[in-house]
């Protein structure tokens, strides 16, 4: 039986269309990855935060869809923070064609963003294979 890796998708709730596009794109490539995410974001709830940290830590990687919506997306910011604290490899993709604006959360300071392209996604996923 082959091993199935898990990838956590981090996104702002206003960007669920982008999440769905990413899921479709990865599934169309028939990769061996199970995609996980939290559909509900409750960053004020300690039990949600613990569930989020556990779910992210259990994954082999995180793909964060970063748009200007992240500024108000406390849940997404927490997901990304969990990835960094748990040392889970993270890919920060520019989720829309416009470049991210200024005023991003401090968690993204000095981080590299990649264009959302299939080669960038596949290169990240290939690095994670065991």
N, C-alpha and C positions, 0 to 999 in steps of 0.2 A: 504494500500500500504506500502510495507516495505521500510525502509530507505536504501539508498545506500551510503556507505562511499567512499571517494576518497583517493587514495594513489598516491603520486607523485613518479615517478621513476627517480632517478638521475644517470646519466651514462656518461662516456666519449664517444665521437662520434666513437672512434675506437672500442668501446665495444657494438655496436648495436646488435651483435649476442647474447650477454649476456642479454641485455634488452629483446629481443624477447623470449629467453628461460625463463626468469622470468615471462613474461606475460603469456606464455603458461602454465607454472607450476601453477601459481595462478588461471588461468581460469579453469584448469583441476580439481582443488579442489572445483569449484563452490562456491567460496566465494562471499559475497555480495559487493565486492569492484570494483569500477570503477578505472582503472589504467590510470593515466595521465602522460604526459611527454612533453618536448619540443624537437622536432626533430631537430630544428635548434638552434645552440648555437652562440649567437652574443654578447659576454660579453663586447665588446667595445661600444655597442649601448645602450644609456640610456633608450630608449623605450623598448628594449628587457629586460633590467634589471628590469624595472617596471612591465612588463608583467609576468616575472618570479617570482618576489616577490609576486605578487597578486595571481598567480596560486598556488604557494607553500602554502601561507597563507590560501587559501581556502580548503586545503586538511587536512585530519585527521592525516596523517602520511607521512613520506618520507622513501623510501628504496633507499639507495645509494649503487650502485655496485662499489666497490673500487678495482681498479687494479693499476698496475704501470703506466697506461696511465693517471691517474689523475694529474700527475706532470705537464703535458702540457695542461690539460683540464680546462682552465679558466672558461668556462661556467659551468661545473660541480661543480667546487669550489664555484662559486657564488650561485648555487642552494642549496648546503649544508649550506653555510653561511646564506642564507635566512631562511632555516629551523631553524637554531639555533636562529637567531634574532627574528623570529616570534614565537618561542617556540613551534614549531611543532615537535612532537616526531619523531626521526630518528633512523633507523636501518642501521648500516654500515655493509654490507656483503662483505666478501672477494670474489671478482668476479671470480677469477681463482684459480687453485690449488696451485700455488706458493704463498708464504707469501708475503705481500706487502713489498717493499723495503724501504730503508732509503731515506730521502730527501722528504718526503711527505709534502704537504702544512701545514702551521701553523694551519689552521682551524681544522686539524685532530689530533693535539697534544693532548696527554692524553685521546684519545677516544678509546673505546673498539670496536674491530672488531669481528664479529661472522662468523663462517664457514657458507657457503651457504648450508643449509640443509632445507628440508621442515619443520621439527619441529621448527627450529629457526624462519622461516618466519611466520608460523602459530601462534606461541606463540606471536609474535609481533602484528600480525593482530588481534588476539583475545583480546589483551589488549586494542585495540582501539575501540572495539565495544561499541556502546552507549547503 
